């Protein structure tokens, strides 16, 4: 069984966010910023994961956050902003043809 409604995120870790924010002296990190620096695909749904540390106050905008990443960002003085899904609430549109899930 292949779930046609699966939501696939592209994960970005805290240590990557720290490196990008330090190198380019950013105070706000968004999916467009990550894409412009070559870290994610265009139009990818971003999930911030908790590997590593972050030591600066940064506003992070992404589609999803792990609990440990959200706690680490707020502990460093930053803010977390969850972006809405591009397909709205509920299930994403099915991929494939009319015979996908029969």
TITORBA-838093 format. One line per field, with one value per atom (N, C-alpha, C, O): residue number from 1; x, y, z; atom name. Coordinates in steps of 0.2 Angstrom, whole numbers, plus 5000, padded with zeros to 4 digits. Each point is the difference from the previous one (the first is absolute). Example, Ala and Ser with C-alpha at 12.3 -4.5 7.8 and 13.67 -1.06 7.14 Angstrom:
<rs>
pos <- (1  1  1  1  2  2  2  2) .
u <- (5066  4996  5004  5005  4993  5004  4996  5003) .
v <- (4972  5006  5006  4999  5006  5006  5005  5006) .
w <- (5039  5000  5000  5003  4993  5001  5003  5001) .
site <- (N  CA  C  O  N  CA  C  O) .
</rs>
This chain:
<rs>
pos <- (1  1  1  1  2  2  2  2  3  3  3  3  4  4  4  4  5  5  5  5  6  6  6  6  7  7  7  7  8  8  8  8  9  9  9  9  10  10  10  10  11  11  11  11  12  12  12  12  13  13  13  13  14  14  14  14  15  15  15  15  16  16  16  16  17  17  17  17  18  18  18  18  19  19  19  19  20  20  20  20  21  21  21  21  22  22  22  22  23  23  23  23  24  24  24  24  25  25  25  25  26  26  26  26  27  27  27  27  28  28  28  28  29  29  29  29  30  30  30  30  31  31  31  31  32  32  32  32  33  33  33  33  34  34  34  34  35  35  35  35  36  36  36  36  37  37  37  37  38  38  38  38  39  39  39  39  40  40  40  40  41  41  41  41  42  42  42  42  43  43  43  43  44  44  44  44  45  45  45  45  46  46  46  46  47  47  47  47  48  48  48  48  49  49  49  49  50  50  50  50  51  51  51  51  52  52  52  52  53  53  53  53  54  54  54  54  55  55  55  55  56  56  56  56  57  57  57  57  58  58  58  58  59  59  59  59  60  60  60  60  61  61  61  61  62  62  62  62  63  63  63  63  64  64  64  64  65  65  65  65  66  66  66  66  67  67  67  67  68  68  68  68  69  69  69  69  70  70  70  70  71  71  71  71  72  72  72  72  73  73  73  73  74  74  74  74  75  75  75  75  76  76  76  76  77  77  77  77  78  78  78  78  79  79  79  79  80  80  80  80  81  81  81  81  82  82  82  82  83  83  83  83  84  84  84  84  85  85  85  85  86  86  86  86  87  87  87  87  88  88  88  88  89  89  89  89  90  90  90  90  91  91  91  91  92  92  92  92  93  93  93  93  94  94  94  94  95  95  95  95  96  96  96  96  97  97  97  97  98  98  98  98  99  99  99  99  100  100  100  100  101  101  101  101  102  102  102  102) .
u <- (5004  4996  5004  5005  4994  5004  4995  4995  5006  4995  5001  5005  4990  5000  4999  5002  4996  4999  5006  4999  5007  5005  5003  5001  5001  5003  5008  5002  5001  5008  5003  4999  5005  5003  5008  5002  5001  5007  5003  4998  5006  5002  5006  5005  4995  5006  5002  4995  5011  5002  5002  5002  4998  5002  5007  5001  5004  5007  5000  5005  4991  5000  4997  5003  4992  4997  5005  5001  5003  5005  5005  5003  5000  5005  4998  5004  4990  4997  4999  5002  4995  4999  5006  5001  5005  5006  5004  5003  4997  5004  4997  5004  4989  4997  4997  4997  5004  4998  4992  4998  4998  4993  4997  5002  4992  4996  4993  4996  5003  4994  5002  5003  4994  5002  4993  4996  5003  4994  5001  5006  4989  5002  5003  5004  4994  5003  5007  5005  4997  5007  5004  5006  4991  5004  5001  5005  4990  5000  5006  5003  4997  5005  5007  5004  4997  5007  5001  5005  4991  5001  4999  5003  4993  4999  4994  4999  4996  4994  4997  5003  4993  4997  4995  4997  5001  4995  4993  4999  4998  4993  4999  4995  5011  5000  4997  5000  4996  4998  5005  5003  4999  5005  4998  4995  5009  4999  5007  5005  4995  5006  5001  4995  5011  5001  5005  5004  4996  5004  5007  5003  5001  5007  5004  4999  5005  5005  4997  4995  5009  4998  4999  5003  4993  5000  5001  4997  5008  5002  4998  5001  4995  4998  4993  4996  5001  4993  4998  5002  4994  4998  4993  4997  5000  4993  5000  5002  4995  5000  4993  4995  5004  4993  5001  5004  4992  5000  4993  4995  5004  4993  4999  4994  5012  4999  5006  5006  4994  5005  5000  4995  5011  5000  5000  5001  4997  4999  5007  5000  5005  5006  5003  5004  4995  5002  4996  5003  4991  4996  5002  5001  5001  5002  5007  5001  5003  5007  5000  5004  4992  4999  4998  5002  4992  4998  5004  5000  5004  5005  5005  5003  4999  5006  4997  5004  4990  4997  4996  4998  5002  4997  4993  4997  4999  4993  4999  5004  4991  4998  4993  4995  5005  4994  4998  5004  4990  4998  4997  4995  5007  4997  4994  5000  4995  4994  5002  5005  4992  5001  4998  4995  5008  4998  4993  4997  5001  4994  4994  4995  5006  4995  5000  5005  4990  4999  4998  4996  5005  4998  5005  5006  4992  5004  5003  4996  5010  5003  4997  4997  5003  4997  5003  5006  4991  5002  5005  4999  5006  5005  4998  4998  5003  4999  4994  4997  5000  4994  4994  5000  4995  4994  5001  4995  5010  5001  5005  5002  5000  5005  4998  5005  4990  4998  4994  4996  5004  4995  5002  4996) .
v <- (4994  5006  5006  5001  5004  5006  5005  5001  5003  5005  5006  5004  4998  5005  5007  5005  4995  5006  5002  5004  4992  5001  5007  5003  5000  5007  4999  4997  5005  4999  5007  5005  4995  5006  5000  4994  5011  5000  5003  5005  4991  5001  5005  4999  5006  5004  5000  5001  4998  4999  5007  5005  4996  5006  5002  5006  4989  5002  5003  5004  4994  5003  5007  5005  4996  5007  5005  5005  4992  5004  5002  5006  4989  5002  5005  5005  4995  5004  5007  5005  4995  5007  5003  5006  4990  5003  5003  5005  4991  5002  5006  5004  4996  5006  5005  5005  4994  5005  5001  5006  4989  5000  5001  4997  5006  5000  4996  4999  5000  4996  4995  5001  4993  4994  4998  4998  5001  4998  4995  4999  4997  4995  5004  4997  5009  5003  5002  4999  5003  5001  4993  5000  4995  4994  4997  4998  5004  4998  5004  4998  5009  5004  4998  5002  4995  4998  4993  4997  5000  4993  4994  4995  5006  4995  4996  4994  5009  4996  5000  5004  4992  5001  5005  5002  5000  5006  4997  4994  5009  4998  4994  4998  5001  4994  5002  5006  4989  5002  4999  4994  5010  5000  4998  5003  4992  4999  5001  4997  5006  5002  4994  4999  4998  4995  5002  5005  4991  5002  4998  5001  4997  4998  5006  5005  4996  5006  5005  4999  5006  5006  5006  5001  5004  5007  5005  4999  5005  5005  5007  5004  4998  5006  5001  4995  5011  5001  5001  5005  4990  5000  4998  4996  5008  4998  4995  5001  4993  4995  4998  4999  5002  4998  4994  4999  4996  4993  4997  5003  4992  4997  4995  4999  4999  4995  5001  5001  4997  5000  4994  4998  4999  4995  5004  5006  4990  5003  5003  5005  4991  5002  5006  5004  4996  5006  5006  5006  4994  5006  5002  5006  4989  5002  5003  5005  4993  5003  5007  5004  4997  5006  5006  5005  4993  5005  5001  5005  4989  5001  5005  5003  4997  5005  5007  5004  4997  5007  5001  5005  4990  5001  4998  4999  5002  4998  4995  5000  4997  4994  5002  5002  4998  5002  4994  4998  4999  4994  5003  5004  4994  5003  4995  4994  5009  4995  4996  5001  4993  4995  5003  5004  4995  5003  4997  5003  4991  4997  5001  4997  5007  5001  4995  4996  5004  4995  4994  4999  4995  4994  4996  5001  4995  4996  5003  5005  4994  5003  4996  4995  5008  4997  4994  4999  4996  4993  5001  5003  4993  4999  4994  4995  5005  4994  5001  5006  4989  5000  4997  4999  4999  4998  4993  4997  4999  4993  5000  4994  5011  5000  4996  4997  5004  4997  4995  5000  4996  4995  4993  4996) .
w <- (5000  5000  5000  5004  4991  5000  5001  4997  5009  5002  4995  5000  4996  4996  5003  4997  5010  5003  5005  5004  4995  5005  4999  4994  5011  5000  5001  5005  4990  5001  5001  4996  5010  5002  4998  4999  5000  4999  5007  5002  5001  5007  5000  4996  5008  5001  5008  5004  4998  5007  5002  4997  5010  5003  4999  4999  5000  4999  4993  4999  4996  4994  5000  4997  5007  5001  5003  4998  5007  5004  4995  5000  4996  4995  4995  4998  4999  4995  5003  4997  5009  5004  5001  5000  5002  5002  4994  5000  4995  4994  4996  4998  5002  4996  5005  4998  5008  5006  4999  4999  5001  4999  5007  5005  4995  5006  4999  5004  4989  4998  4995  4995  5006  4996  4997  5004  4990  4997  4995  4998  4999  4995  4993  4997  5002  4994  5001  4996  5011  5001  5000  4997  5005  5000  4993  4998  4997  4993  4997  4996  5005  4997  5002  4996  5010  5002  4998  5002  4994  4997  5005  4999  5007  5005  4999  5002  4994  4999  4993  4996  5002  4993  5000  5005  4989  4999  5001  4998  5006  5002  5005  5001  5002  5005  5006  5002  5002  5006  5005  5000  5005  5004  5007  5003  5000  5007  5003  4998  5008  5004  5005  5004  4996  5004  5006  4999  5006  5006  5001  5005  4989  5001  5000  4996  5009  5001  5005  5003  4996  5005  4996  4994  5009  4997  5005  5006  4993  5006  4998  5005  4990  4999  4999  4998  5003  5000  4992  4997  5001  4993  4999  5004  4992  4998  4995  4994  5007  4995  4998  5004  4989  4997  4997  4995  5006  4997  5000  5004  4993  5000  5006  5002  5001  5006  5004  4997  5009  5005  5004  5002  5000  5005  5007  5000  5005  5007  5002  5003  4996  5003  4996  5003  4990  4996  5003  5000  5001  5002  5007  5001  5003  5007  5000  5003  4992  5000  4997  5002  4993  4997  5005  5000  5003  5005  5006  5003  4999  5006  4998  5004  4989  4998  4999  4998  5003  5000  4993  4999  4997  4993  5000  5006  4989  4999  4994  4996  5005  4995  4997  5004  4990  4996  4995  4996  5005  4996  4994  5001  4993  4994  4998  5002  4995  4998  4994  4996  5004  4994  4994  5000  4994  4994  4997  4996  5007  4998  5004  5000  5006  5005  5005  5001  5003  5005  4998  4994  5009  4998  4996  5001  4994  4996  4994  4997  5001  4994  4994  5001  4993  4994  4999  5001  4996  4999  4994  4995  5005  4994  4996  5003  4991  4996  4995  5000  4998  4996  5003  5006  4991  5003  5003  5003  4995  5002  5006  5002  5000  5006  5006  5002  5000  5007  4999  5005  4990  5000  5002  4999) .
site <- (N  CA  C  O  N  CA  C  O  N  CA  C  O  N  CA  C  O  N  CA  C  O  N  CA  C  O  N  CA  C  O  N  CA  C  O  N  CA  C  O  N  CA  C  O  N  CA  C  O  N  CA  C  O  N  CA  C  O  N  CA  C  O  N  CA  C  O  N  CA  C  O  N  CA  C  O  N  CA  C  O  N  CA  C  O  N  CA  C  O  N  CA  C  O  N  CA  C  O  N  CA  C  O  N  CA  C  O  N  CA  C  O  N  CA  C  O  N  CA  C  O  N  CA  C  O  N  CA  C  O  N  CA  C  O  N  CA  C  O  N  CA  C  O  N  CA  C  O  N  CA  C  O  N  CA  C  O  N  CA  C  O  N  CA  C  O  N  CA  C  O  N  CA  C  O  N  CA  C  O  N  CA  C  O  N  CA  C  O  N  CA  C  O  N  CA  C  O  N  CA  C  O  N  CA  C  O  N  CA  C  O  N  CA  C  O  N  CA  C  O  N  CA  C  O  N  CA  C  O  N  CA  C  O  N  CA  C  O  N  CA  C  O  N  CA  C  O  N  CA  C  O  N  CA  C  O  N  CA  C  O  N  CA  C  O  N  CA  C  O  N  CA  C  O  N  CA  C  O  N  CA  C  O  N  CA  C  O  N  CA  C  O  N  CA  C  O  N  CA  C  O  N  CA  C  O  N  CA  C  O  N  CA  C  O  N  CA  C  O  N  CA  C  O  N  CA  C  O  N  CA  C  O  N  CA  C  O  N  CA  C  O  N  CA  C  O  N  CA  C  O  N  CA  C  O  N  CA  C  O  N  CA  C  O  N  CA  C  O  N  CA  C  O  N  CA  C  O  N  CA  C  O  N  CA  C  O  N  CA  C  O  N  CA  C  O  N  CA  C  O  N  CA  C  O  N  CA  C  O  N  CA  C  O  N  CA  C  O  N  CA  C  O  N  CA  C  O  N  CA  C  O  N  CA  C  O  N  CA  C  O  N  CA  C  O  N  CA  C  O  N  CA  C  O  N  CA  C  O) .
</rs>
